[in-house]
Amino acid sequence: MNLIAPESLVFWTTAIFIIFFFLLKKFAWKPILGAVKGREDSINKALMSAEEARREIQNLKADNERILHEARAEREDMLKDAREIKNKIISDAKDEAQKQSHNMIEAAKSAIESEKKSAMIELKNHVAELSLEIAEKVVRGELSNKDKQLELVESLLGKSSLN
Amino acid sequence: MIAKKSIKCLVTVILAVLPFFSFAQHGNEHGEEETEFNANDLINGHIGDSHEFHMFDYDGEAYSFYLPVILWTDNGLTIFSSKAFHHDNSGHHVVEKGGHSFVRDTEVIYYTDKYETLTADDKNAFNFDARPLDFSITKNVFSMILSAIILFLLFSAVARSYKKNDKAPKGLASFMEPLITFVRDDIAIPNIGEHKYAKFMPYLLTIFFFIWINNLIGLVPFFPFSSNLTGNIYFTFVLAFITFLVTTFSGNKTYWKHILMPPVPKALYPIMIPIEFIGMLTKPFALMIRLFANITAGHIIILSLVSLIFIFKTPAIAPVSGFFVLFMSALELLVAALQAYVFTLLSALFIGQAVAEDHH
């Protein structure tokens, strides 16, 4: 192997490598590594904020769910209350009506009773008057002569007894 | 748009260096005799480094891209084009420049007068007495500069696209970003830790892409690629040494305490402390050898498969070679990425061990 003079390649390699290293470091590696790092950071940040947003949305969703749930429960409660109120109103009304009708029936009954009583009394009175008139007429006829009158009175008194 | 701009830049660079091109006739100094094919020389030539960038041969002439030779001699810097050697690599062609005369033997440049006195054993790259210091822009240095330019254009374009666009990445950025986040999320953070990784990211990213693109450049078999930079042990040595320095200088109290006062009986300290120090060195040493051996091995296998055709001297073997070369190239594509990953991963692991807090 033709190794030529060792100092040539050792010298030039050292010189060129050192110059090359510092040139590349300044003009290539620093900007490239900086840009790559910067971009990675920004990607990481974007991902993190996306994650944050996702979590927030999830929280929001959970909140919505909870609110919806509560609203549903409230509606359920309200409906139940309404149903109870309705039933109560109906039963109250029924009771009231029953009481009312009962009262009315009672009143009607008592009215009928009193009417009947007064009608009875009137009827009695009427019957008494009628019998008096009949008696008067009969008496008038019978009593056209004195004997007969007496006979009659006696028979009448003897037979009929006033009820 | 960004890609178009980058191509424009690349074309500009190529046009700017075009004057360095020239076509030289291969010096037929050895005469015209047929030389025996030597797979060793071919492979060594291809996986090694060189002063000029050989492009192709045509009609017995070699066409090369001549890179500058930069020598540090007693008279100071001497710079000339590698064309001056006329492709000679056997110490025959003498070049007079800057008050000295040089010859080149197997890609090592010696002073001519001292070269004459050397025995075959002394002719090696570590014989600093016989040669000037050589800081040439070699084929590997050239390809390293090329890869640095490509990477810089690529990633500064990506960085610019982020300035305009702070949303999802587009185009080039969307292609590069997964790689960058891969280094960050699968290499840096698991090994160094969430709190301390950021400081080491530029280094890890730089070595990852630098090694990877140079591995890939090594797999492209034509100019201006085809160098074997990451398969060169000097290159991997420098990278591993930088990892060693980064590890050592970022080591915290726990790290040093573990080395200087390991949790063993005091009587064992004379053994343990040297072992811990050796351990500090073996880790980057393993990094150096691993990358070098993996990449060089891949190149050697591919070159050996191609050499089979010339060794058997029959084109009948070509389909077999071709198939295996295709297979190996596909495998090498994987290895190119894998070795860049492993080097970066282990660097991150060593750094992580040095900065880890005490768990005992």
Interface residues (C-beta under 8 A of the other chain):
Chain A: M1 N2 L3 I4 A5 P6 E7 S8 L9 V10 F11 W12 T13 T14 I16 F17 I19 F20 F21 L23 L24 K25 F27 A28 W29 K30 P31 I32 L33 A35 V36 G38 R39 S42
Chain B: N44 G45 I47 G48 D49 S50 H51 T106 E107 V108 I109 A125 F126 R131 L133 D134 F135 S136 I137 T138 N140 V141 M144 I145 A148 L151 F152 F155 S156 V158 A159 Y162 K163 D166 K167 M176 E177 I180 T181 R184 A198 M201 P202 Y203 L205 T206 F210 N232 I233 Y234 F235 F237 V238 L239 I242 T296
